[in-house]
Amino acid sequence: MDKNTDITEIKGVGEKTAKLFRKLDIHTVGELLHSYPRDYEDFKEPVAIADCTAGGLCSVRACLAGNISIKKVRSLTILNFVIQDAGGQIFMTYFNMPYVKSLLRKGLFYIFRGVPQVKGGRFVMEQAKIYKPEEYAKLTNLLQPRYPLTAGLTNHMISKVMKQALSLYEFPPDYLPEWVKTGQQLADYRKAVEEIHFPPDYASMLEARKRLAFDEFFLFILMLRKCREHNEGLENKYCMEDTALTQRLITSLPYRLTGAQRKVWQEIQADLHGRKTMNRLIQGDVGSGKTILAFLALLLCVSNGYQGAMMAPTEVLAAQHYEAMTALTKEYGLPLRPALLTGSMTAKEKRQTYEAMQCGAVNVVIGTHALIQDKAIYRNLALVITDEQHRFGVRQREILAGKGENVHVMVMSATPIPRTLAIILYGDLDISVVDELPADRLPIKNCVVGTEYRDKAYRFLTKEVAAGRQVYVICPMVEEGELEGVENVTSYTEKLRSVLPPELKVACLHGKMRPADKNRIMEEYAARQIDILVSTTVIEVGINVPNATVMMIENAERFGLAQLHQLRGRVGRGKCQSYCIFINGSGKPQAFERLDILNHSNDGFFIAGEDLKMRGPGDLFGIRQSGLMDFKVGDIYQDAGLLKEAESCVGRLLEKDPKLELPEHRILHNYVKQALVETDFRTI
């Protein structure tokens, strides 16, 4: 078997199972092997109830004490019972799991695995997993991989298929040069892939992860270097002259541009006037005013007779940009003729927009991935802007740029990345930073609390909704059982509906929903038809609701500080005071200390720098920056040192052998060449 072998060639994977794998974007054996575990379960020996620590995952050997009670609260079925051992008791609660009653018999011992909390002076455990002692004994002291799942596909099924694929796969020769592997003390590629899935121990898993993360960084930086070489030689074919329109708009706006905005606008103008094609990153904190800079650049482009395009990561955000530009155009009499282009539009609407783009009737197109489809043909595209570029990856940015000839590229990102890392990660771009917030922004009020604060938090949410505001609640996981001891969107939504007043409209949002459903929910929330939105980090970018004033983040200790700051940026966008509640589900003092940084600063770049200092090898299994730079294994904060090492190795490689022609680099040359074909890098 090679990487292109269809997954149905694996024994036991019929068309029905293959369909489930395809929902996870797994079609081939290569895609299967590169679908790495999201986490690992470490099954330690059970402890006595008296030795349990509140907030920490643990397993206890105990038996049922008394009867199991079942009660219904609206759509929620709640089971309560008590378990005990020789030294203590735990009060157990299960939501919408009535079958638990049939699993337990009085007088028999079971292993209960979950996260105990202290409520009302007693231990309480919710949604704990239940094992028979002999079942648990087989898992003890092993690292068990846990994969992203979809309905109908269990972790056991994926593990079984993965073992078969590894045994049949013909691994190609290792492409990393020996001098790199030796210098960085990296494991062999085959060993790394095998042991990232089924590590014999924790140390082996760390070694496997190190090799795969290094590979991601090394290849990414190598391709960016090649992009930069190409881009530096591109002449400006769309040299733009100053017009009075941009200055007129700046002076007409109801607010004054900040000093940082004015500085970055000068840099953008210099690029568009200069000899070389613009390739610039505009990096700025949430709310720093990057969008008006994008509109100014598009206005300059249009007033010089060219077309511009702006790509957003979600349809809702694309629509918001379109509406904002349309309103600006009408209010100030601008020559912008914008059109919206998204995947959910009807075939007729798309066709009409394509025709208007091609003939020049439309001079600014705002949309999503629809902007880079084959049918999207531009008359004279000169400027391409991508919002939250890391959501698209370099490849999609390149495809959009390829819709014109040597077009100017401007990338906007609110992801707070320290400058030292941004220089590496955006190696093909010049960097501008909007490091100043408008003076009229009210700072968000923050608090870091334990789970015992939840009831008080619920009362606060209810009060804010009663005042006409809206709320976000963030959970790390989508559904029950994905990760032990971590809140999930599905159960949490039901729980809120049962404990909050029935007139409050609570809805959920997560990445596994169909795109049309996600858009509908976000549109309803933006239209104030939903009071409380329970979501995963899918709302990290792509929705702007000034009426939302509260962000509550469950299991905040599982996220990086930079990501928490970006999530927090969903509130504080209106005129009312906004709040962010970080709930430390672990109860650990070191987690409180780390989260407390968010209590004292709303500066994303300062927080990103602190994130670099405070993340270490012990933080492997937090909730990763979703999709950041398209890395599956590497985390730019946790692995900052490895990222810098990869950059150093790429530098030495290209200094020694710029075209990868030496015999020891032949395998790497062929690998990179194939990777470039598969990823369709336009500039190499």
C-alpha positions as CSV (number, residue, x, y, z in Angstrom):
1,M,0.0,0.0,0.0
2,D,1.1,3.5,-0.7
3,K,-0.3,6.9,0.4
4,N,-2.7,7.1,-2.6
5,T,-4.3,3.7,-1.9
6,D,-8.0,4.0,-1.2
7,I,-9.0,3.4,2.3
8,T,-11.4,0.6,1.2
9,E,-8.4,-1.5,0.4
10,I,-7.9,-2.0,4.2
11,K,-9.5,-5.2,5.5
12,G,-12.8,-4.4,7.3
13,V,-13.3,-1.0,5.6
14,G,-16.3,-1.4,3.4
15,E,-18.2,1.4,1.6
16,K,-20.3,2.2,4.7
17,T,-17.3,2.6,7.0
18,A,-15.4,4.5,4.2
19,K,-18.2,7.0,4.1
20,L,-17.8,7.7,7.8
21,F,-14.0,8.2,7.3
22,R,-14.7,10.6,4.4
23,K,-16.7,12.8,6.8
24,L,-13.3,13.2,8.6
25,D,-11.7,14.0,5.3
26,I,-9.9,10.6,5.2
27,H,-10.1,9.0,1.7
28,T,-6.7,7.4,1.3
29,V,-4.2,5.4,3.4
30,G,-1.9,8.4,3.5
31,E,-4.6,10.7,4.8
32,L,-5.4,8.0,7.5
33,L,-1.8,7.7,8.7
34,H,-1.6,11.5,8.9
35,S,-4.7,11.8,11.0
36,Y,-2.9,11.9,14.3
37,P,-4.4,11.3,17.7
38,R,-5.9,14.4,19.3
39,D,-5.0,13.2,22.7
40,Y,-4.0,10.1,24.7
41,E,-5.7,8.5,27.7
42,D,-3.3,7.4,30.4
43,F,-5.1,4.8,32.5
44,K,-3.3,4.9,35.9
45,E,-4.0,2.5,38.8
46,P,-7.3,3.3,40.6
47,V,-7.0,5.4,43.8
48,A,-9.1,5.4,47.0
49,I,-11.8,8.1,47.1
50,A,-10.1,9.7,50.0
51,D,-7.0,10.3,47.8
52,C,-8.9,12.0,44.9
53,T,-8.0,15.6,44.0
54,A,-10.7,18.0,43.0
55,G,-10.4,19.1,39.4
56,G,-8.0,16.3,38.4
57,L,-8.9,13.2,36.3
58,C,-8.9,10.1,38.4
59,S,-10.2,6.5,38.5
60,V,-11.7,5.0,41.7
61,R,-12.7,1.5,42.6
62,A,-16.1,1.7,44.3
63,C,-19.6,0.1,44.5
64,L,-23.1,1.5,44.4
65,A,-24.5,2.7,47.7
66,G,-28.3,3.0,47.9
67,N,-30.6,3.4,44.9
68,I,-30.4,5.3,41.6
69,S,-32.8,8.2,41.2
70,I,-34.0,9.4,37.8
71,K,-35.7,12.7,37.2
72,K,-36.8,14.7,34.2
73,V,-36.2,18.4,33.8
74,R,-37.8,19.5,30.5
75,S,-35.8,17.7,27.8
76,L,-33.1,16.5,30.3
77,T,-33.0,13.1,32.0
78,I,-30.8,13.3,35.2
79,L,-29.5,10.2,37.1
80,N,-28.2,10.6,40.6
81,F,-26.6,8.0,42.9
82,V,-23.8,7.5,45.4
83,I,-20.7,5.3,45.1
84,Q,-18.5,4.4,48.0
85,D,-15.3,2.5,49.1
86,A,-13.9,1.9,52.5
87,G,-12.9,5.5,53.0
88,G,-15.4,7.8,51.3
89,Q,-18.3,8.6,49.0
90,I,-18.8,10.4,45.7
91,F,-22.2,11.7,44.5
92,M,-22.6,10.8,40.8
93,T,-24.6,12.6,38.2
94,Y,-25.4,11.6,34.6
95,F,-27.3,13.7,32.0
96,N,-29.3,12.0,29.3
97,M,-27.7,8.6,30.0
98,P,-30.6,6.6,31.4
99,Y,-28.9,3.3,30.3
100,V,-26.3,3.8,33.1
101,K,-28.9,2.3,35.5
102,S,-28.8,-1.0,33.7
103,L,-24.9,-1.1,33.9
104,L,-24.7,-1.3,37.7
105,R,-25.5,-3.9,40.2
106,K,-25.5,-3.6,44.0
107,G,-22.6,-5.3,45.8
108,L,-20.3,-5.3,42.7
109,F,-17.2,-3.1,42.3
110,Y,-16.7,-0.9,39.2
111,I,-14.0,1.5,38.1
112,F,-15.4,5.1,37.8
113,R,-13.2,7.4,35.8
114,G,-13.9,11.2,35.8
115,V,-13.2,14.5,37.4
116,P,-14.4,15.0,40.9
117,Q,-15.4,18.5,42.1
118,V,-16.3,19.7,45.6
119,K,-19.8,21.1,45.9
120,G,-21.5,21.8,49.2
121,G,-18.6,20.2,51.0
122,R,-18.9,16.8,49.2
123,F,-17.3,15.2,46.2
124,V,-19.4,15.2,43.1
125,M,-18.6,13.6,39.7
126,E,-20.5,14.1,36.5
127,Q,-20.6,11.9,33.4
128,A,-17.9,9.5,34.6
129,K,-16.9,6.6,32.4
130,I,-17.7,3.2,34.0
131,Y,-15.5,0.1,33.5
132,K,-15.6,-3.5,34.9
133,P,-12.3,-4.1,36.8
134,E,-11.1,-6.7,34.3
135,E,-11.7,-4.3,31.4
136,Y,-9.8,-1.5,33.2
137,A,-6.9,-3.8,34.1
138,K,-6.2,-4.4,30.3
139,L,-5.8,-0.6,29.8
140,T,-3.7,0.2,32.9
141,N,-0.5,2.0,32.3
142,L,-0.9,2.2,28.6
143,L,-1.2,5.4,26.4
144,Q,-4.4,4.9,24.4
145,P,-4.7,7.2,21.3
146,R,-7.9,9.2,21.0
147,Y,-8.9,10.4,17.5
148,P,-11.3,13.0,16.2
149,L,-14.6,11.1,15.7
150,T,-17.9,11.3,13.8
151,A,-21.2,9.7,14.6
152,G,-21.0,6.0,13.9
153,L,-17.2,5.8,14.0
154,T,-15.7,4.8,17.3
155,N,-12.2,5.3,18.6
156,H,-11.8,1.5,18.8
157,M,-12.7,1.2,15.1
158,I,-10.2,3.9,14.0
159,S,-7.4,2.3,16.1
160,K,-8.1,-1.1,14.6
161,V,-8.0,0.3,11.0
162,M,-4.9,2.3,11.8
163,K,-3.0,-0.8,13.1
164,Q,-3.8,-2.6,9.8
165,A,-2.7,0.4,7.7
166,L,0.6,0.7,9.5
167,S,1.4,-3.0,9.0
168,L,0.7,-2.9,5.3
169,Y,2.0,0.6,4.3
170,E,5.2,0.8,2.3
171,F,7.1,3.7,3.8
172,P,9.1,5.7,1.3
173,P,12.8,6.5,2.1
174,D,13.2,9.2,4.8
175,Y,13.5,12.6,3.1
176,L,15.2,14.5,5.8
177,P,19.0,14.7,5.2
178,E,21.1,12.7,7.7
179,W,22.9,15.8,8.9
180,V,19.6,17.4,9.9
181,K,18.3,14.3,11.8
182,T,21.6,13.8,13.6
183,G,22.0,17.5,14.5
184,Q,18.4,17.7,15.8
185,Q,18.4,14.2,17.4
186,L,15.3,13.3,15.4
187,A,13.7,9.9,15.2
188,D,13.4,8.0,11.9
189,Y,10.2,9.0,10.0
190,R,8.7,5.5,10.0
191,K,9.2,5.1,13.7
192,A,7.7,8.5,14.4
193,V,4.5,7.8,12.4
194,E,4.1,4.4,14.1
195,E,4.7,5.7,17.6
196,I,2.6,8.8,17.3
197,H,-0.3,6.5,16.9
198,F,0.7,3.7,19.3
199,P,3.5,4.9,21.6
200,P,5.0,2.2,23.9
201,D,5.5,4.9,26.5
202,Y,5.3,8.6,27.1
203,A,8.9,9.3,26.1
204,S,8.5,7.5,22.8
205,M,5.4,9.6,22.1
206,L,7.3,12.8,22.8
207,E,10.1,11.7,20.4
208,A,7.6,10.9,17.7
209,R,5.8,14.2,18.1
210,K,9.1,16.1,18.0
211,R,10.0,14.6,14.6
212,L,6.6,15.2,13.0
213,A,6.4,18.8,14.4
214,F,9.9,19.5,13.1
215,D,9.0,18.2,9.6
216,E,5.9,20.4,9.5
217,F,7.9,23.5,10.4
218,F,10.9,22.6,8.2
219,L,8.9,22.0,5.0
220,F,6.6,25.0,5.6
221,I,9.6,27.4,6.0
222,L,11.4,25.8,3.0
223,M,8.4,26.5,0.8
224,L,8.0,30.1,2.2
225,R,11.7,30.8,1.4
226,K,11.1,29.7,-2.2
227,C,8.0,31.9,-2.3
228,R,9.9,34.9,-1.1
229,E,12.7,34.4,-3.6
230,H,10.1,34.5,-6.3
231,N,8.1,37.4,-4.9
232,E,11.1,39.6,-4.4
233,G,11.7,39.6,-8.1
234,L,8.1,40.6,-9.1
235,E,7.8,44.0,-10.7
236,N,4.8,46.2,-9.8
237,K,2.5,45.9,-12.8
238,Y,-0.2,47.9,-11.1
239,C,1.5,51.0,-10.0
240,M,-1.1,53.2,-8.3
241,E,-1.2,56.9,-8.1
242,D,-2.5,58.9,-5.2
243,T,-6.1,60.1,-5.5
244,A,-8.1,62.6,-3.4
245,L,-10.7,59.9,-2.6
246,T,-8.8,58.0,0.1
247,Q,-7.8,61.2,1.9
248,R,-11.4,62.5,1.6
249,L,-12.7,59.3,3.2
250,I,-10.2,59.5,6.0
251,T,-11.1,63.0,6.9
252,S,-14.9,62.3,6.6
253,L,-14.9,59.3,8.9
254,P,-16.7,59.9,12.3
255,Y,-13.6,58.9,14.1
256,R,-9.9,59.7,13.8
257,L,-7.5,57.0,12.6
258,T,-5.0,56.0,15.4
259,G,-1.3,56.7,14.9
260,A,-0.7,53.0,14.3
261,Q,-3.4,53.0,11.5
262,R,-1.9,56.1,9.9
263,K,1.6,54.5,9.9
264,V,0.4,51.2,8.4
265,W,-1.6,53.1,5.8
266,Q,1.6,54.9,4.7
267,E,3.3,51.5,4.3
268,I,0.5,50.1,2.2
269,Q,0.5,53.2,0.0
270,A,4.3,53.0,-0.4
271,D,3.9,49.3,-1.6
272,L,1.2,50.1,-4.1
273,H,3.2,53.1,-5.5
274,G,6.5,51.3,-5.4
275,R,8.6,49.2,-7.9
276,K,7.8,45.8,-6.4
277,T,4.6,43.9,-6.0
278,M,3.1,44.2,-2.5
279,N,3.2,41.1,-0.3
280,R,2.3,42.5,3.2
281,L,0.9,41.1,6.4
282,I,-1.2,43.5,8.5
283,Q,-1.1,42.1,12.0
284,G,-3.3,43.8,14.6
285,D,-5.2,42.9,17.7
286,V,-8.9,42.4,17.6
287,G,-10.6,45.7,17.3
288,S,-7.5,47.6,16.2
289,G,-9.1,48.8,12.9
290,K,-7.6,46.6,10.2
291,T,-10.8,46.5,8.1
292,I,-10.9,50.2,7.4
293,L,-7.3,49.9,6.1
294,A,-8.4,47.1,3.8
295,F,-11.3,49.3,2.5
296,L,-8.9,52.2,1.9
297,A,-6.5,50.0,-0.1
298,L,-9.4,48.7,-2.2
299,L,-10.6,52.3,-2.7
300,L,-7.1,53.3,-4.0
301,C,-7.1,50.2,-6.2
302,V,-10.6,51.0,-7.7
303,S,-9.8,54.7,-8.2
304,N,-6.9,53.7,-10.3
305,G,-9.2,51.7,-12.6
306,Y,-8.4,48.2,-11.2
307,Q,-10.4,45.4,-9.5
308,G,-9.9,44.2,-5.9
309,A,-11.0,41.1,-4.0
310,M,-11.3,40.4,-0.3
311,M,-11.6,36.8,1.0
312,A,-13.0,36.1,4.5
313,P,-13.0,32.8,6.4
314,T,-16.8,32.5,6.8
315,E,-19.9,33.5,4.9
316,V,-21.2,35.5,7.8
317,L,-18.0,37.6,8.0
318,A,-17.9,38.0,4.2
319,A,-21.5,39.3,4.3
320,Q,-20.7,41.7,7.2
321,H,-17.7,43.1,5.2
322,Y,-19.9,43.5,2.1
323,E,-22.7,45.3,4.1
324,A,-20.1,47.6,5.8
325,M,-18.5,48.5,2.4
326,T,-21.9,49.1,0.8
327,A,-23.0,51.4,3.6
328,L,-19.6,53.3,3.4
329,T,-20.1,53.6,-0.4
330,K,-23.6,55.1,-0.1
331,E,-22.7,57.4,2.8
332,Y,-19.6,58.9,1.2
333,G,-20.4,58.6,-2.5
334,L,-17.5,56.3,-3.3
335,P,-16.9,54.8,-6.7
336,L,-16.8,51.3,-5.2
337,R,-19.2,48.7,-6.9
338,P,-19.0,45.8,-4.5
339,A,-20.5,42.3,-5.0
340,L,-20.8,39.4,-2.6
341,L,-19.8,35.9,-3.7
342,T,-20.3,32.9,-1.4
343,G,-20.9,29.2,-1.7
344,S,-24.5,29.3,-0.5
345,M,-25.7,31.6,-3.2
346,T,-27.9,30.2,-5.9
347,A,-26.4,29.1,-9.2
348,K,-28.2,32.1,-10.9
349,E,-26.8,34.6,-8.3
350,K,-23.3,33.2,-8.8
351,R,-23.5,33.3,-12.6
352,Q,-24.7,36.9,-12.5
353,T,-21.8,37.9,-10.2
354,Y,-19.2,36.0,-12.3
355,E,-20.5,37.9,-15.4
356,A,-20.3,41.2,-13.6
357,M,-16.7,40.5,-12.4
358,Q,-15.6,39.4,-15.9
359,C,-16.9,42.5,-17.7
360,G,-15.8,44.9,-14.9
361,A,-19.3,46.0,-13.8
362,V,-18.2,44.9,-10.3
363,N,-14.9,46.4,-9.1
364,V,-14.7,44.8,-5.6
365,V,-15.6,41.2,-4.9
366,I,-16.0,40.1,-1.3
367,G,-16.5,36.5,-0.5
368,T,-15.3,33.1,0.8
369,H,-13.6,30.2,-1.1
370,A,-16.0,30.9,-4.0
371,L,-13.5,33.7,-5.0
372,I,-11.0,31.1,-6.0
373,Q,-13.2,28.7,-7.9
374,D,-12.4,28.0,-11.6
375,K,-15.5,30.0,-12.7
376,A,-14.4,33.1,-10.9
377,I,-12.7,35.2,-13.7
378,Y,-11.6,38.8,-13.1
379,R,-11.3,41.5,-15.7
380,N,-8.3,43.3,-14.2
381,L,-7.6,42.1,-10.7
382,A,-4.8,44.1,-9.1
383,L,-5.2,43.6,-5.3
384,V,-6.1,40.6,-3.2
385,I,-6.8,40.9,0.5
386,T,-7.3,37.9,2.8
387,D,-8.8,38.3,6.3
388,E,-7.5,35.8,8.9
389,Q,-5.0,34.3,6.4
390,H,-4.1,31.3,8.6
391,R,-7.6,30.0,8.1
392,F,-6.9,29.5,4.4
393,G,-3.2,28.6,4.4
394,V,-0.6,29.7,1.9
395,R,-2.0,27.5,-0.9
396,Q,-5.4,29.2,-1.1
397,R,-3.8,32.6,-0.8
398,E,-1.6,31.8,-3.8
399,I,-4.6,30.5,-5.9
400,L,-6.5,33.8,-5.3
401,A,-3.4,35.8,-6.2
402,G,-3.1,33.6,-9.3
403,K,-6.4,35.0,-10.5
404,G,-4.4,38.0,-11.8
405,E,-0.9,38.5,-13.0
406,N,1.6,39.4,-10.2
407,V,-1.2,41.0,-8.1
408,H,-0.6,42.9,-4.9
409,V,-1.3,40.7,-1.8
410,M,-2.4,42.0,1.6
411,V,-3.0,39.7,4.4
412,M,-4.8,40.6,7.7
413,S,-4.6,38.7,10.9
414,A,-5.8,39.3,14.4
415,T,-3.9,36.2,15.7
416,P,-1.5,37.5,18.2
417,I,1.9,36.0,17.2
418,P,5.1,37.5,18.8
419,R,7.2,39.3,16.1
420,T,10.1,36.9,16.4
421,L,7.8,34.0,15.3
422,A,5.8,36.1,12.8
423,I,9.0,36.8,10.9
424,I,9.5,33.1,10.5
425,L,5.9,32.0,9.9
426,Y,5.1,34.8,7.4
427,G,8.5,34.5,5.8
428,D,7.2,35.5,2.4
429,L,5.5,38.7,3.6
430,D,6.6,42.1,4.8
431,I,5.0,42.8,8.3
432,S,3.1,45.8,9.5
433,V,1.7,45.9,13.0
434,V,-1.4,47.9,14.1
435,D,-0.5,48.0,17.8
436,E,-2.9,50.6,19.1
437,L,-6.6,50.4,19.9
438,P,-9.1,53.2,19.3
439,A,-9.4,55.5,22.4
440,D,-13.2,55.0,22.8
441,R,-12.9,51.2,23.4
442,L,-14.1,50.1,26.8
443,P,-11.6,47.5,28.2
444,I,-13.2,44.1,28.8
445,K,-13.6,43.2,32.5
446,N,-12.1,39.7,33.2
447,C,-12.3,37.2,36.0
448,V,-10.7,33.8,36.5
449,V,-12.7,31.4,38.7
450,G,-13.2,27.8,39.6
451,T,-16.2,25.6,38.8
452,E,-17.9,26.5,42.1
453,Y,-18.6,29.9,40.5
454,R,-20.8,28.5,37.8
455,D,-24.2,29.1,39.5
456,K,-23.2,32.7,40.1
457,A,-22.1,33.0,36.5
458,Y,-25.4,31.6,35.3
459,R,-27.2,34.3,37.3
460,F,-25.0,36.9,35.7
461,L,-25.6,35.6,32.2
462,T,-29.4,35.8,32.8
463,K,-29.1,39.3,34.1
464,E,-27.2,40.5,31.0
465,V,-29.7,38.8,28.6
466,A,-32.5,40.5,30.6
467,A,-30.8,43.8,29.8
468,G,-31.0,43.0,26.1
469,R,-27.4,41.7,25.7
470,Q,-26.1,38.4,24.3
471,V,-23.7,35.8,25.6
472,Y,-21.1,33.3,24.2
473,V,-20.2,30.1,26.1
474,I,-17.2,28.3,24.8
475,C,-16.6,24.5,25.4
476,P,-13.5,22.7,24.2
477,M,-15.3,19.6,22.8
478,V,-18.3,18.9,20.5
479,E,-19.9,15.9,22.2
480,E,-19.9,13.7,25.2
481,G,-17.0,11.2,25.5
482,E,-14.5,13.0,23.2
483,L,-12.2,13.9,26.1
484,E,-12.4,12.9,29.7
485,G,-13.3,15.6,32.2
486,V,-13.9,18.3,29.6
487,E,-17.1,20.2,28.9
488,N,-18.7,19.6,25.5
489,V,-21.1,21.7,23.5
490,T,-23.9,19.2,23.1
491,S,-24.4,18.3,26.7
492,Y,-23.7,21.8,27.9
493,T,-26.4,23.3,25.7
494,E,-29.0,20.9,27.2
495,K,-27.7,21.6,30.7
496,L,-28.1,25.4,30.2
497,R,-31.6,24.9,28.8
498,S,-32.6,23.0,32.0
499,V,-31.1,25.5,34.5
500,L,-31.8,28.8,32.9
501,P,-35.2,30.5,32.5
502,P,-37.2,28.8,29.7
503,E,-37.7,32.1,27.8
504,L,-33.9,32.4,27.1
505,K,-33.0,31.1,23.7
506,V,-30.0,28.8,23.8
507,A,-28.4,27.4,20.7
508,C,-25.2,25.5,19.9
509,L,-22.6,25.8,17.2
510,H,-19.7,23.5,16.3
511,G,-17.4,22.5,13.4
512,K,-19.1,19.2,12.7
513,M,-22.4,21.0,11.7
514,R,-23.2,21.4,8.0
515,P,-22.0,24.7,6.6
516,A,-25.5,25.8,5.9
517,D,-26.5,25.1,9.5
518,K,-23.5,27.0,10.9
519,N,-24.3,30.0,8.8
520,R,-27.9,29.9,9.8
521,I,-27.0,29.8,13.5
522,M,-24.4,32.6,13.2
523,E,-26.9,34.8,11.2
524,E,-29.6,34.2,13.8
525,Y,-27.2,35.1,16.6
526,A,-26.1,38.3,14.7
527,A,-29.8,39.2,14.3
528,R,-30.4,38.8,18.1
529,Q,-32.7,35.8,17.6
530,I,-30.5,33.7,20.0
531,D,-29.6,34.9,23.5
532,I,-26.8,32.5,24.4
533,L,-24.6,30.7,21.9
534,V,-22.8,27.6,23.2
535,S,-19.9,27.0,20.8
536,T,-16.5,25.5,20.2
537,T,-13.7,27.7,19.0
538,V,-15.4,27.8,15.6
539,I,-16.4,31.4,16.5
540,E,-12.8,32.4,17.1
541,V,-13.0,34.3,13.8
542,G,-15.9,35.0,11.5
543,I,-18.6,36.7,13.5
544,N,-19.0,40.3,14.6
545,V,-21.9,40.9,17.1
546,P,-21.5,44.2,18.9
547,N,-24.5,43.3,21.2
548,A,-22.6,40.4,22.7
549,T,-21.2,41.4,26.1
550,V,-20.3,38.2,27.9
551,M,-17.9,35.5,27.0
552,M,-17.7,32.5,29.4
553,I,-15.0,29.9,28.6
554,E,-15.3,26.5,30.2
555,N,-12.0,24.5,30.8
556,A,-10.0,27.7,30.1
557,E,-6.9,25.9,31.3
558,R,-7.0,23.7,28.2
559,F,-6.4,26.6,25.8
560,G,-3.3,28.6,25.0
561,L,-3.4,32.2,26.4
562,A,-3.2,33.7,22.9
563,Q,-6.2,31.7,21.8
564,L,-8.2,32.7,24.9
565,H,-7.4,36.3,24.1
566,Q,-8.7,35.9,20.6
567,L,-11.9,34.2,21.8
568,R,-12.3,37.1,24.2
569,G,-12.2,39.5,21.3
570,R,-15.7,38.3,20.2
571,V,-17.0,40.6,22.9
572,G,-16.2,44.3,23.7
573,R,-17.2,45.3,20.1
574,G,-20.1,47.6,21.1
575,K,-20.7,50.6,23.4
576,C,-21.7,48.6,26.5
577,Q,-19.3,47.2,29.1
578,S,-18.2,43.6,28.3
579,Y,-17.1,40.8,30.5
580,C,-15.0,37.6,30.1
581,I,-15.3,34.7,32.6
582,F,-12.5,32.1,32.4
583,I,-13.5,28.9,34.3
584,N,-10.5,26.8,35.5
585,G,-12.0,23.3,35.3
586,S,-8.9,21.7,36.8
587,G,-8.8,23.7,40.0
588,K,-5.0,23.6,39.9
589,P,-3.2,26.6,41.4
590,Q,-0.7,26.8,38.5
591,A,-3.6,27.0,36.0
592,F,-5.0,29.9,38.0
593,E,-1.6,31.6,37.9
594,R,-1.3,31.2,34.2
595,L,-4.9,32.4,33.4
596,D,-4.4,35.4,35.7
597,I,-2.2,37.0,33.0
598,L,-5.5,37.5,31.1
599,N,-6.9,39.3,34.2
600,H,-4.2,42.0,33.9
601,S,-3.9,42.6,30.2
602,N,-6.0,43.1,27.1
603,D,-2.9,43.4,24.9
604,G,-2.8,40.4,22.5
605,F,0.9,40.8,21.7
606,F,1.9,41.0,25.4
607,I,-0.2,37.9,26.1
608,A,1.2,36.0,23.1
609,G,4.7,36.7,24.5
610,E,3.7,35.4,27.9
611,D,2.1,32.3,26.3
612,L,5.6,31.6,24.8
613,K,7.2,31.8,28.3
614,M,4.6,29.7,30.1
615,R,3.8,26.8,27.7
616,G,6.1,23.8,28.1
617,P,6.3,20.1,27.4
618,G,3.7,19.4,30.1
619,D,1.0,21.3,28.0
620,L,0.9,18.8,25.1
621,F,-2.8,18.1,25.3
622,G,-4.4,21.5,25.5
623,I,-6.9,22.5,22.9
624,R,-4.7,23.5,20.0
625,Q,-5.0,26.8,18.0
626,S,-7.5,25.4,15.6
627,G,-6.0,25.3,12.1
628,L,-3.3,27.8,12.9
629,M,-0.8,27.8,10.0
630,D,-2.2,24.4,8.9
631,F,0.1,22.5,11.3
632,K,-1.4,19.2,12.5
633,V,1.2,18.4,15.2
634,G,3.3,21.5,15.8
635,D,2.1,24.3,18.1
636,I,4.0,27.6,17.5
637,Y,3.8,28.6,21.1
638,Q,4.7,25.3,22.8
639,D,7.2,24.4,20.0
640,A,8.7,27.9,19.5
641,G,12.2,26.5,20.1
642,L,11.7,23.7,17.6
643,L,10.3,26.3,15.0
644,K,13.5,28.4,15.3
645,E,15.7,25.3,14.9
646,A,13.8,24.3,11.8
647,E,14.3,27.8,10.4
648,S,18.0,27.6,11.2
649,C,18.3,24.2,9.4
650,V,16.5,25.6,6.3
651,G,18.9,28.5,6.2
652,R,21.9,26.2,6.3
653,L,20.4,23.9,3.7
654,L,19.7,26.7,1.2
655,E,23.1,28.3,1.8
656,K,24.8,25.0,1.1
657,D,22.6,23.8,-1.7
658,P,20.1,26.5,-3.0
659,K,18.5,24.2,-5.6
660,L,18.8,20.9,-3.6
661,E,21.0,19.4,-6.2
662,L,23.6,17.6,-4.0
663,P,23.2,13.7,-3.8
664,E,22.4,13.8,-0.1
665,H,19.5,16.1,-0.8
666,R,18.0,14.2,-3.8
667,I,15.3,12.5,-1.8
668,L,14.3,15.8,-0.2
669,H,14.3,17.5,-3.6
670,N,11.9,14.9,-5.0
671,Y,9.7,15.0,-1.9
672,V,9.4,18.8,-2.0
673,K,8.8,18.8,-5.8
674,Q,5.9,16.4,-5.3
675,A,4.6,18.3,-2.3
676,L,4.6,21.5,-4.4
677,V,2.6,19.8,-7.2
678,E,0.1,18.4,-4.7
679,T,-0.4,21.8,-2.9
680,D,-0.4,23.8,-6.1
681,F,2.1,26.5,-5.0
682,R,1.8,29.0,-7.8
683,T,5.1,30.8,-7.2
684,I,7.6,27.9,-7.2
